[in-house]
C-alpha cells in the first residue's frame, strides 16, 4: 500500500490520487500514449513546464478564499516538493513550479489533508470558479455571492458532464454592478442582482480573450439563484455535444455561440432541460459558514514613517460593509511570494483578523475583517514581510503572466518588462500610485493569461525580424480596453509592435500624452475620443527595426541573447486518441455508469453511457480515417458511414439511439436501459472493428 492511501479520509479523493499514481506508472512503463496521459494529468492540476523534466502544479482556490491552515499546508508542500515560491494567478489559483511528476500523487494527498485540491485546475473541464475578492464585505453588494460560487463549484467538481469537453470552461461571479469578476470575458459570468425581493443574477455567456477576444452576450437579464446550476448544466451539455474538438483554436464556447447564434443556443438549453435531473437547485446561503473575525484589543505601535503610512492607507485600505472593519490590500509583485512570508501572514490573520485571505484577479492578496484600530499594527507587521508597497489595484499594480519564465507558450518575457514598467511609473509618475482608473496588463503570448487585451494599456509578447533575419523579442502595444461595469466592457486595439526594449519608452509617450491632454477623462474615454490612428502616429517610429542595438536582442530580465522557443501548449489538453484506447475508455465509462446507477446518481450514469457511445462511434470513424470534430458530427457521420450503409445494424438510426439522452427524464429505469444500450452498441462496433481487422490481416 502506498503511504498516501492511509492518510486520505475521503474515498473519492483517494481513488482520484491512486488513479493518477497508476497512470503515471503506466506512462513511465510506456503503456499509455503521452498525449493520452496529458489529458488525465491536466485535469488533476499537473501541467507541463517550459523546463524539461519538471511540472507546474496548479492548486485550485475556489473564488479565491484561502483559510490560514490551507495557506500553511500549501507552503509546506511547496517547501517539500518545490522551491518555496508561490505564484498567484489571474484566476485566483496558486501555482508552484519545478515539481517531479512522480511525486505529484503524494503532493496532492498532502494538500487534501487541509481540503485543498488539484482536481480540474487545468484541462478541458470547468476551471476554478472565480469571484470578486470583496464578496461578503463589499459595501455595494446586494448580497454575498460566496455561497453561490461555492455551491456551483462543488456541484460540477467531478461531474461526468464536464470531464472531457473540447476545451476549458471558465465561470465568474461579480458581487456588484462594478463587475469586478469580469463577467463579460467568461464562458459564463454571473452578476448579483435582486428583483422583487428575489436573489438572482444577470447571466452572460460566451465571452473570452485569447487571439480573438469576444464580448459575452446577455443570456438572461435576471435568473433566480435556484436556476443557476440547472442552466449551467444545460450550457455544459450543449458545449460538450456541439463544441469543436479537433481544432484547438476554435474549441471555445465563444466560437460555438458565434456559429449557432444566441436564440438557437437558448432553444438548445431549453430542449436539454428534460434530461436534467434537478430543475431547481435552491442554494441555502444561510448555511454557508461566513468569516468570523477574532475579538482582540488594539496593540499600540509607533509608526516610523508617517508619510509612507498615510500614502499606504490611501491606496491599500478597502472599506467594508461591516461596521468597524476594513480590508487590507497587499500588492504582490507579479503575484510571486515565498513560503516564509506566507506562514507569517497566516499567523497574523489567525490572531488578529478572520483566519483567511483572499487571492485576487490582479494577483494580489486581500486580508478581510481587520479592526480599524488595528490598522497601524497590521502595517507594522506587514512591513516586516515587505508587504506594504503602496498602490494596491492602482496603475502601478501591473498584472503579468509567467511568460518565458516557465510557460511553454511564452514568446517574450512578461515578468521582466512588468518589473521595469512598474519601476518607471514609481520613479517618473508617482501620481499614478493613487490612480485606480488606469489598468496595465501584460501577457507573454496571444493566449492572454495576463488579460492584456482587456486593459487600458496592454502588452503582448511577440517577436520582430530584421532584414537580415535576426529575431528580437517584441511587444504588441494595445490601447483602449476596459471594464465598463454591469457586464459591459471594451477590448483594446492593437496599435503598434515595438522591440521589447522600447516598451518603457512607449509607456512614457502614452502617459505623457494622457497627462497633457486628457483633462480629467478616464483613459478608456480619452482613447475612444482620440482614436487608434492618433496613438499610432506618435508611437509608430518605435517600430523601426533597422537601428536595433545588441541590447535589443536581450529580453527584459535576461542576460543571454534572445532565442525564440515555443513548446506545445497544454491549456486545452488536446488529445490524439488511439482506436484501442478509445474502446478501453468506452469500457471504463460503462463501468462508471453502472457504479453511478448503484449510487442512484441517475443523471451521471446516463451521461457516462452517452460518453461511452460517443467514444465507440469515434473509434469507428477514426478507423475509417474520418475527421471527428464535435460530438454532434461524430453522431451524424456514424449514421452516414455505418448505419445507412447497414454495416452496423441498430434497428434505428444512431441519432435516435443516442439522443434518447435529451428525450427522457433521468429516471432509474431509463438509466438502466440506456446503459444496456451503450453496452450493446460497444459490442456491435467492437465486433465490426475486429471483423474488419481480421479481413485486412488476411489480405496482407
Protein Blocks (a to p, Z undefined) as FASTA:
>chain_A
ZZklmmpmblklmmmmmmmmmmmmmmmnopacfklmmmmmmmnopacdfbghiacddddd
eehiacfklmmmmmmmmmmmmnopacddfkopacdehiafklmmmmmmmmmmnopafehk
gcjddddddddfkgojamkbfbdfklmmmmmmmmmgopaklmmcfbdcdddddfblnopn
ommlcfbdcddddeehiacddddehiaehjbdcddddfbfbdcfklmmmmmmmmmmmmmm
mpcfklmmlmcfklmmmmnopklmmmmmmmmmmmpmblbdcddfklpccddddddddddd
ddfblmlmmmmmmmmcccdfbghiacdddddehhiacfklmmmmmmmmmmmmnopacddf
kopacdehiafklmmmmmmmmmmnopacghihiaklccddekjmlpmklmbdfklmmmmm
mmmmmmmmmmlmmmckbccdddfbfnomnommmcfbdcdddddddfkopacddddddehi
acebjhiacddddfbdcdfklmmmmmmmmmmmmmmmnnopafklmmmmnommlmmmmmmm
mmpcklccfklmpcehiabdcdddddddfklopacddfklmmmmmmmmmmmmmmmmmnop
aklmmmmmmmmmmmmmmmmmmmnopacfbfklmmmmmmmmmmmnomacghiafklmmmmm
mmcccdfklmmmmmmmmmmmmmmmmmmmmmmmmmmmmmZZ
